Amino acid sequence: MRTLFFIILCLITPRLFGQEKQLEQAIGWKGNAIELQTVSDNAKQQCGLLVANEDSIRVNWINSNLQLVKQFTIERKYQELLLGGFIKEGKMYLYHQIPEVTWVHAWQLDSASGKVTENDIPVKFTDENIVSTVNCGGHFLYLTISPKTTELILYDFTNEREFSTIRYKFDEVHWYLQKKKFPVPIIFLCWLMPIRVNT
């Protein structure tokens, strides 16, 4: 009886689609080296769908109704890492970096005028290892850690030219616990320890 009830229920219940096509677009690229990343604004009303291959990045600016507002194609330098970005006040900011270089390549894309500007932001990366990047509404965060100075360093980018730096200095005990003994997440250690901030 239960089996019959279950079969009838399955036939009557409408099919639910977990993955429906919301936006489909042929890009014409071939190969395995294609990256996909998204950025959005603070209110989640607009998003940028970034499709990148080895030499270019196609940016699809999409509104909350899943309509394509604007499309950009920007050049990608050899071995340049697509870090992330954000949307603020009708402009999209994207950040890239070439490994072993002391600057971050920034792009500003304007949805109203279609204007694209680029800038190199000089950032002093001295013996730092990347931890993570975070796309926020209105900010792009780039987290690194310096084993030499036992610091967690947060670079906060707010446009295509400016950034601020926050440094969390670990004392030797916390650093040792993080590195050798206990696999405690770095962010948790920052919460436990007294914070020393240098900007």
trRosetta pair geometry for C-beta under 8 A, 3 or more apart (Angstrom, degrees):
i j d omega theta_ij theta_ji phi_ij phi_ji
1 4 5.9 -55 -150 36 30 111
1 5 6.4 30 152 -18 64 108
2 5 5.6 -57 -148 38 32 112
2 6 6.2 33 154 -21 67 107
3 6 5.7 -53 -146 36 30 112
3 7 6.5 30 155 -19 64 105
4 7 5.8 -53 -148 35 30 110
4 8 6.4 28 155 -16 64 107
5 8 5.9 -56 -148 39 30 110
5 9 6.2 32 153 -21 64 109
6 9 5.6 -55 -146 37 29 114
6 10 6.4 30 155 -20 63 105
7 10 5.8 -54 -149 35 30 111
7 11 6.5 25 154 -15 64 107
8 11 5.8 -59 -149 38 32 108
8 12 6.1 22 158 -14 67 112
9 12 6.0 -60 -140 41 28 105
9 13 5.9 28 163 -23 66 111
10 13 6.1 -50 -135 33 25 110
17 20 4.7 73 123 -61 132 97
21 24 5.2 3 -177 -49 127 112
22 66 5.2 -105 170 -147 106 148
23 49 7.7 -170 85 -10 146 165
23 60 7.7 154 147 145 147 151
23 62 6.8 -78 -65 -113 164 141
23 66 5.8 -150 -55 -179 107 102
23 68 7.2 124 -146 -56 128 95
25 60 7.1 159 29 -93 161 149
25 68 7.8 89 -72 -74 140 144
27 51 6.1 -108 -100 118 162 153
27 58 6.2 -164 -138 32 121 164
29 34 6.2 128 109 -91 137 123
29 51 7.9 -178 17 146 145 117
29 53 5.3 -159 -155 -56 147 145
31 34 6.9 134 87 -36 83 92
31 53 6.7 88 67 -146 125 121
31 54 7.8 -42 110 -11 156 111
33 53 5.9 91 100 -155 87 71
33 54 5.3 42 107 -54 139 94
34 51 6.6 -8 -173 -173 104 87
34 52 7.0 153 -158 80 54 47
34 53 5.4 -29 -100 -90 71 79
35 50 7.6 -13 109 117 94 96
35 51 7.4 161 82 -157 54 39
35 52 4.4 -13 57 61 102 101
35 53 7.7 178 17 -79 75 30
35 82 6.0 169 99 41 150 137
36 49 7.5 -20 -160 -173 90 84
36 50 7.0 146 -158 84 41 64
36 51 5.8 -7 -103 -105 74 68
36 52 7.8 -170 -72 22 30 76
37 50 4.5 -18 65 63 87 115
37 52 7.3 8 13 0 105 115
37 82 6.1 -168 10 127 149 127
37 84 6.6 -129 171 -107 139 66
37 135 8.0 146 171 -42 107 148
38 47 5.6 -4 -171 178 108 118
38 48 6.6 154 -157 79 56 57
38 49 5.7 -19 -103 -104 84 56
38 50 6.9 -173 -84 16 30 84
38 135 7.6 -178 99 85 59 165
39 47 6.7 160 84 -161 43 67
39 48 4.5 -2 57 51 93 108
39 50 6.9 49 -2 -21 98 117
39 84 6.4 135 -87 -178 108 74
39 85 4.4 -31 -99 80 160 85
39 86 5.5 -140 -175 -92 114 27
39 87 6.1 135 127 -26 101 85
39 92 6.6 116 92 -153 134 105
39 94 7.3 -144 -14 -93 158 80
39 135 5.0 -131 -117 -160 78 139
40 44 5.6 17 162 -114 139 59
40 46 6.6 158 -152 90 68 54
40 47 4.3 -29 -97 -104 88 83
40 48 7.2 -161 -74 16 42 70
40 86 7.3 -30 69 -143 37 64
40 87 6.1 -62 172 23 24 113
40 135 7.3 96 26 138 70 119
40 137 6.4 -42 104 -86 80 89
41 44 6.8 -150 70 -56 71 20
41 45 6.0 -33 62 46 126 79
41 46 4.9 51 -3 52 119 93
41 47 7.6 -121 4 -75 72 49
41 86 7.2 98 -105 175 42 81
41 87 3.9 -67 -69 86 82 106
41 88 6.5 146 -130 -80 89 42
41 137 5.3 57 161 -138 38 101
41 138 7.7 59 -160 -45 63 70
42 88 7.3 52 -18 -103 102 81
42 136 7.9 22 -96 154 78 73
42 137 2.8 137 -87 147 56 137
42 138 5.2 16 -59 -22 117 106
43 137 7.1 132 -7 -150 41 151
44 47 7.5 8 -154 -60 59 101
44 64 7.5 84 128 -101 67 105
44 137 7.5 -79 -49 -78 63 134
45 63 6.9 -17 156 -161 74 72
45 64 4.8 -54 -153 -46 60 119
46 61 6.8 -5 -174 -174 111 87
46 62 7.0 155 -159 83 61 48
46 63 5.6 -34 -104 -113 77 53
46 64 7.0 -69 -65 -41 45 74
46 69 7.3 -28 -135 4 111 151
46 87 5.3 -111 93 124 113 164
46 111 7.9 -78 -159 -58 153 162
47 61 7.9 168 88 -153 38 47
47 62 5.3 -18 65 64 83 97
47 87 7.4 -142 -112 -5 28 142
48 59 5.6 -20 -167 -164 111 98
48 60 7.0 146 -160 74 55 48
48 61 5.6 -23 -103 -101 78 62
48 62 7.3 162 -96 19 26 78
48 85 7.1 -25 61 85 144 122
48 87 6.3 153 -21 -57 108 115
48 92 5.2 90 -62 -134 147 145
48 94 7.9 -116 120 -72 158 107
48 109 8.0 113 -114 62 142 141
49 59 7.5 143 73 -159 49 46
49 60 4.3 -15 58 61 101 105
49 62 6.0 39 -10 -7 107 124
50 57 5.9 -14 -165 -173 97 111
50 58 7.5 150 -156 78 46 49
50 59 5.6 -13 -103 -104 72 73
50 60 8.0 -158 -69 26 30 71
50 82 6.7 176 141 -179 141 145
50 85 7.9 110 -49 29 145 121
50 94 7.2 131 -100 -119 142 131
51 57 7.2 151 78 -161 43 59
51 58 4.7 -15 64 61 97 100
51 60 7.3 36 -1 -5 105 105
52 56 7.3 -159 -143 104 63 41
52 57 4.3 -18 -101 -108 91 84
52 58 7.5 -170 -78 23 43 63
52 76 6.2 96 -157 -66 107 156
52 82 5.2 -167 -23 -38 170 153
53 56 6.2 16 52 53 90 70
53 57 8.0 -172 25 -83 54 45
53 76 7.7 174 76 40 51 144
54 76 7.1 -172 142 91 29 125
54 78 7.9 14 170 -122 92 57
55 75 7.1 -38 166 -155 72 69
55 76 5.6 169 -178 62 20 92
55 78 7.9 -4 -101 -80 77 60
56 73 5.8 5 177 -176 125 95
56 74 6.8 158 -159 82 74 39
56 75 6.0 -50 -106 -116 75 37
56 76 5.4 -165 -86 9 16 97
57 73 7.2 162 81 -155 47 50
57 74 5.1 -15 59 61 98 89
57 75 7.9 -3 18 76 82 7
57 76 5.3 103 -28 -54 91 114
57 82 6.6 131 -99 -98 135 131
57 94 7.5 174 115 166 158 161
58 71 7.1 -9 -174 -171 91 97
58 72 7.4 162 -158 87 46 51
58 73 5.3 -18 -104 -103 69 79
59 71 6.9 159 85 -157 61 48
59 72 4.2 -3 55 59 111 98
59 73 7.4 -167 19 -77 76 30
59 74 6.8 30 -11 1 115 105
59 92 6.9 164 -179 100 144 156
59 94 7.4 -116 -90 -50 137 147
59 109 6.3 -122 100 -72 161 173
60 68 5.9 -64 -166 -127 100 100
60 71 5.6 -9 -107 -109 62 85
61 68 7.2 94 70 -164 58 59
61 69 4.5 -68 108 64 102 103
61 70 4.2 14 41 54 130 84
61 71 7.0 -143 17 -72 81 38
61 72 7.4 58 -24 -3 105 98
61 92 6.7 -138 -99 -33 110 142
61 109 7.5 -159 -64 124 126 131
61 111 5.6 -178 168 -107 166 112
62 66 6.1 -3 -177 -139 118 41
62 67 6.8 152 -153 71 70 33
62 68 6.0 -41 -98 -99 74 48
62 69 6.6 172 -106 2 18 91
63 66 7.4 -87 74 -17 63 14
63 67 5.3 -9 43 55 105 87
63 69 5.3 97 -35 -52 97 117
68 71 6.4 4 179 -53 119 100
69 111 5.9 4 130 -158 127 123
70 109 7.8 171 110 157 134 115
70 111 5.0 -168 3 -139 145 77
70 114 6.5 -162 -148 -100 129 79
72 109 5.2 -98 -31 -135 166 135
72 114 7.8 170 -87 -156 96 71
72 116 6.2 133 -149 -82 130 126
74 94 7.6 162 50 65 159 148
74 107 5.8 11 -146 -127 166 158
74 109 7.8 -106 -49 -76 131 116
74 116 6.4 -173 -93 -163 106 145
74 118 7.8 138 -156 -73 125 122
76 80 5.2 -153 -176 60 80 124
76 82 7.4 -43 -124 -64 127 100
76 96 7.1 -164 -133 -129 81 157
77 80 4.2 92 62 -38 82 128
77 96 7.5 138 30 132 97 141
77 98 6.2 -49 96 -72 127 119
77 105 7.3 150 10 -43 126 169
78 98 7.8 44 82 -121 61 119
79 98 6.0 76 96 -142 90 85
79 99 6.5 -69 147 22 116 97
80 96 4.7 25 167 168 113 125
80 97 6.9 158 -158 79 72 21
80 98 5.1 -50 -100 -77 69 77
80 105 6.7 -30 -149 34 129 144
81 96 6.3 160 77 -161 48 69
81 97 5.2 -19 55 64 102 76
81 98 7.3 160 7 -94 79 25
81 99 6.8 78 -21 -46 119 81
82 94 7.5 -35 -151 -178 88 110
82 96 5.7 -33 -102 -105 46 89
83 95 4.5 -46 63 100 121 96
83 96 6.1 -178 3 -102 90 28
83 97 5.8 52 -44 3 123 101
83 104 7.4 -35 8 -148 154 113
83 133 4.9 -168 -176 -122 87 163
83 140 7.3 87 117 173 111 129
83 142 6.5 -10 -177 -99 141 111
84 94 7.6 -145 126 -144 24 62
84 95 6.1 -3 63 50 56 100
84 133 4.8 172 0 141 129 126
84 134 7.3 -165 93 91 170 13
84 135 4.3 -136 -180 -69 125 96
84 140 5.6 166 97 -144 101 112
85 92 6.3 58 141 173 135 83
85 93 5.0 -171 -158 97 101 59
85 94 4.0 -55 -65 -100 149 49
85 95 5.7 162 -78 4 79 77
85 107 7.8 -42 -102 61 144 90
85 135 6.2 10 62 -123 34 106
85 140 5.6 -38 -121 -84 29 135
86 92 7.5 -166 101 -148 32 60
86 93 5.7 1 56 54 71 99
86 135 5.8 164 -73 -167 78 79
86 136 6.0 -22 -91 75 137 49
86 137 6.1 151 -158 -128 119 23
86 138 6.0 -101 148 2 148 13
86 139 6.2 75 -18 53 163 23
86 140 5.4 -151 -10 -58 105 84
87 90 8.0 17 -179 -104 94 6
87 91 7.1 169 -153 87 62 37
87 92 4.9 -29 -99 -98 81 74
87 93 7.6 176 -89 16 31 71
87 137 7.4 -33 60 -135 71 70
88 91 6.2 -24 71 63 64 84
88 93 7.0 -4 23 -2 101 113
88 137 7.3 124 -81 175 87 63
88 138 4.9 93 -93 -107 125 62
88 159 7.9 -96 64 -91 135 77
90 110 6.8 33 132 -155 93 69
90 111 5.2 -118 -173 42 79 106
90 112 5.6 20 169 -24 136 105
91 108 5.6 -6 -180 -170 121 94
91 109 6.6 153 -163 75 65 48
91 110 5.3 -26 -106 -99 88 62
91 111 7.1 -146 -87 0 36 82
92 107 7.9 -2 107 108 85 94
92 108 7.4 151 78 -157 49 45
92 109 4.3 -12 58 57 100 105
92 111 7.2 84 -14 -46 97 95
93 106 6.5 -16 -168 -167 93 102
93 107 7.0 157 -155 81 44 56
93 108 5.7 -13 -100 -102 72 70
93 109 7.9 -162 -69 21 28 74
93 140 6.7 -128 105 -21 114 128
93 157 7.2 -162 139 132 138 114
93 159 6.2 -142 -96 -146 147 38
93 160 5.8 -150 -130 -64 104 77
94 106 7.1 152 80 -156 49 52
94 107 4.4 -6 56 54 98 107
94 109 7.1 37 -5 -9 108 110
95 104 5.4 -7 -163 171 104 119
95 105 7.1 139 -160 77 50 54
95 106 5.5 -16 -102 -102 72 73
95 107 7.8 -153 -67 21 32 74
95 140 5.5 157 -1 133 137 161
95 142 7.4 -106 125 -61 154 126
95 157 6.1 111 -72 60 145 170
96 104 7.2 147 72 -172 39 69
96 105 4.3 -27 69 68 94 108
96 106 7.9 -173 25 -74 70 30
96 107 7.6 42 -2 -12 105 104
97 101 6.6 -170 -173 63 78 105
97 103 7.7 -175 -126 100 84 45
97 104 5.2 -45 -82 -118 98 70
97 105 6.6 176 -82 16 40 83
98 101 4.4 51 75 3 95 136
98 105 7.4 61 -15 -16 86 121
102 122 6.6 19 127 -156 93 74
102 123 6.4 -156 173 75 63 57
102 124 6.2 10 -165 -114 114 40
102 125 5.7 -158 -122 32 67 84
103 120 4.6 26 156 178 143 100
103 121 6.0 157 -165 75 84 44
103 122 5.1 -47 -101 -102 98 45
103 123 6.0 130 -122 22 36 75
104 120 7.4 152 74 -159 39 56
104 121 4.7 -17 60 59 91 105
104 123 5.4 37 -12 0 100 130
104 142 7.5 -135 -94 -40 149 167
104 157 7.4 -104 103 -84 155 142
104 163 8.0 64 42 -33 141 152
105 118 6.8 -7 -177 -171 88 109
105 119 7.9 159 -158 85 48 39
105 120 5.8 -28 -102 -104 61 71
105 121 7.9 -163 -76 18 13 78
106 118 6.7 157 87 -156 52 59
106 119 5.0 -18 65 65 102 86
106 120 7.4 166 19 -97 81 19
106 121 5.5 54 -15 -19 123 111
106 157 7.3 -169 -103 -166 128 139
106 159 7.9 80 169 133 148 48
106 160 4.1 163 130 -148 126 72
106 161 7.3 -148 71 -56 153 37
107 116 6.7 -19 -167 -167 103 92
107 117 7.3 153 -158 84 53 46
107 118 5.1 -23 -101 -101 69 82
107 160 6.9 -100 101 -117 8 120
108 116 7.3 159 82 -155 55 44
108 117 4.7 -6 55 60 103 94
108 118 7.5 -169 18 -79 70 35
108 119 7.6 26 -9 4 104 106
108 159 7.2 12 -91 -177 125 81
108 160 4.3 -80 -44 -43 110 142
109 115 7.9 170 -152 88 40 49
109 116 5.6 -5 -106 -107 71 79
110 113 4.7 9 110 46 130 93
110 114 6.7 -42 83 15 85 12
110 115 4.5 16 36 52 125 86
110 116 7.6 -142 18 -68 78 39
111 114 7.7 21 -162 -71 21 48
117 160 6.6 122 100 111 103 171
118 160 7.5 -139 -143 -167 27 133
119 160 4.8 111 31 151 124 102
119 161 5.6 -39 127 -83 163 74
121 157 7.3 155 48 -118 177 116
121 160 7.6 -155 -53 168 112 48
121 161 6.5 166 -96 -146 100 31
121 162 7.9 -137 -127 -39 125 9
121 163 6.3 81 175 -7 145 120
123 155 6.4 14 -140 -125 137 152
123 163 7.0 -6 -92 60 110 150
125 128 4.9 -106 -162 38 84 118
125 144 6.8 -164 -132 -108 100 175
126 146 7.2 29 85 -123 76 127
126 148 7.7 -73 124 51 92 142
127 146 6.0 80 98 -145 85 88
127 147 7.1 -93 148 48 107 81
127 148 4.9 47 104 -7 144 132
128 144 3.9 39 166 157 123 136
128 145 6.7 149 -158 69 78 29
128 146 4.9 -48 -98 -81 79 80
128 153 6.4 -58 -129 40 138 135
129 144 6.2 152 74 -162 34 84
129 145 5.5 -25 62 61 90 84
129 146 7.7 161 16 -87 72 33
129 147 7.1 39 1 -20 117 100
130 133 7.5 -17 -171 -42 117 89
130 142 7.6 -60 -133 -175 96 88
130 143 7.4 96 -165 86 60 59
130 144 5.4 -51 -101 -103 42 82
131 143 4.2 -58 63 114 112 104
131 144 6.0 173 -1 -113 88 22
131 145 5.3 82 -55 -20 115 100
131 152 7.3 2 -20 -142 158 93
131 186 6.8 -71 -142 44 146 156
132 143 4.8 14 54 49 76 119
133 140 7.2 -6 -173 179 98 90
133 141 6.8 160 -160 89 50 61
133 142 5.4 -7 -111 -108 85 65
133 143 7.2 -161 -78 21 36 76
134 140 7.4 165 82 -162 58 47
134 141 4.1 0 53 58 104 111
134 143 7.3 49 -8 -14 102 108
135 140 6.3 -15 -114 -117 53 79
136 139 4.2 -2 71 65 122 89
136 140 6.8 -168 31 -84 81 31
136 141 6.3 55 -9 -10 119 102
138 158 7.2 -3 162 -139 73 79
139 156 5.7 -31 -160 -164 120 89
139 157 6.8 133 -165 70 62 54
139 158 6.0 -29 -107 -95 73 67
140 156 7.7 144 73 -160 47 43
140 157 4.3 -19 61 61 98 109
141 154 6.1 -26 -160 -164 101 97
141 155 7.1 144 -158 76 48 55
141 156 5.8 -13 -103 -104 74 66
141 157 7.7 -160 -73 22 27 77
142 154 7.5 138 72 -161 49 47
142 155 4.2 -17 62 61 102 108
142 157 6.9 48 -7 -14 108 108
143 152 6.8 -11 -166 -177 100 93
143 153 7.2 150 -156 81 50 52
143 154 5.5 -16 -102 -103 75 70
143 155 7.7 -158 -71 23 30 72
144 152 7.8 164 87 -160 42 49
144 153 4.9 -16 66 63 88 103
144 155 7.4 33 4 -8 103 105
145 151 7.1 178 -153 92 55 48
145 152 5.4 -25 -104 -106 82 62
145 153 7.1 172 -92 16 27 79
145 186 6.9 -107 -86 -123 134 158
146 149 4.5 12 112 41 128 95
146 150 7.1 -60 91 -5 80 13
146 151 4.8 11 45 53 109 89
146 153 6.2 52 -16 -17 105 120
147 150 7.1 20 -159 -77 32 53
147 179 7.9 92 -127 -103 101 138
149 169 7.5 -75 148 -120 93 88
150 169 6.6 63 100 -162 87 66
150 170 4.5 -106 160 61 101 97
150 171 7.8 53 132 -145 142 3
150 172 7.1 -72 -114 -90 173 51
150 175 4.4 -47 -143 -93 122 148
151 167 5.0 -16 -171 -168 132 100
151 168 6.3 145 -161 72 71 49
151 169 5.3 -33 -100 -98 89 57
151 170 6.9 -166 -89 7 33 81
152 167 7.4 148 77 -159 49 50
152 168 4.2 -8 57 57 99 109
152 170 7.1 80 -14 -36 90 102
152 186 5.8 141 -92 168 137 126
152 190 6.4 -72 47 -75 153 122
153 165 6.5 -18 -169 -164 97 100
153 166 7.4 156 -158 82 49 49
153 167 5.3 -13 -106 -106 76 76
153 168 7.7 -152 -70 25 34 70
154 165 7.1 147 80 -158 55 49
154 166 4.4 -10 59 60 108 97
154 167 7.7 -161 23 -73 72 32
154 168 7.5 52 -11 -10 103 100
155 163 5.4 10 -178 170 91 135
155 164 7.7 162 -155 80 49 38
155 165 5.7 -19 -102 -102 65 75
156 163 6.0 155 78 -163 47 77
156 164 4.9 -14 59 58 106 86
156 165 7.5 -168 18 -77 80 26
156 166 6.9 44 -16 -3 114 104
157 162 7.4 141 -150 94 58 51
157 163 4.5 -34 -94 -98 62 104
158 162 5.6 -28 55 89 98 102
158 163 6.9 163 8 -100 74 47
158 164 7.6 33 -15 -1 114 94
159 162 5.5 40 47 36 94 91
164 199 6.0 -11 -177 -157 103 112
165 198 7.8 -19 111 104 99 76
165 199 6.0 151 74 -145 67 57
166 197 5.8 -35 -154 -146 90 99
166 198 7.7 138 -152 64 41 48
166 199 6.1 -16 -92 -91 60 86
167 196 7.8 -32 102 104 84 82
167 197 6.9 135 58 -149 60 44
167 198 4.6 -15 46 52 117 96
167 199 7.8 -170 9 -73 84 40
168 190 5.2 -20 -169 -120 161 110
168 193 7.9 116 180 78 107 123
168 195 6.2 -57 -124 -140 94 84
168 196 7.1 120 -145 57 45 67
168 197 7.4 -15 -85 -92 60 63
169 196 4.8 -28 35 67 109 123
169 198 7.7 57 -33 -3 110 112
170 174 4.6 -129 -164 88 100 113
170 175 4.3 124 118 -62 130 90
170 178 7.1 -66 -146 10 158 140
170 189 6.9 13 -115 139 113 132
170 193 7.0 149 -125 8 62 175
171 174 5.4 86 55 16 73 101
171 175 6.9 -143 94 -6 33 96
171 193 7.0 -177 9 -143 97 136
172 175 5.6 -59 -143 40 30 113
172 176 6.1 32 159 -21 67 107
173 176 5.9 -56 -149 36 27 109
173 177 6.4 25 154 -16 63 108
174 177 5.7 -54 -145 38 32 111
174 178 6.2 31 156 -19 65 108
174 189 5.2 127 -171 -168 116 123
174 192 7.6 171 -115 85 125 116
174 193 5.6 -26 -72 -67 160 138
175 178 5.8 -57 -148 38 29 110
175 179 6.0 12 161 -8 66 115
176 179 6.1 -65 -137 45 25 100
176 180 5.5 -26 -175 25 67 117
176 181 6.8 39 140 0 79 106
177 180 7.3 -63 -107 53 13 78
177 181 5.4 -49 -132 54 52 111
177 182 5.1 -12 -176 39 85 104
177 184 6.3 5 137 23 105 125
177 189 7.5 160 86 -107 114 128
178 182 7.5 -38 -86 74 28 76
178 184 6.0 -85 -101 62 68 90
178 186 6.2 61 -144 -94 138 72
178 189 5.8 -41 -74 -46 120 161
184 188 5.5 -112 171 79 94 125
184 189 5.8 106 116 -56 118 98
185 188 4.5 91 68 3 89 106
185 189 7.2 -157 97 -6 49 84
186 189 5.6 -55 -154 35 36 112
186 190 6.6 40 149 -22 67 101
187 190 5.5 -48 -153 30 37 115
187 191 6.8 39 149 -20 64 102
188 191 5.6 -53 -155 32 36 113
188 192 6.6 32 150 -17 66 106
189 192 5.6 -56 -147 38 36 111
189 193 6.1 18 163 -9 71 111
190 193 6.5 -62 -135 42 26 98
190 195 6.9 46 -174 -96 82 99
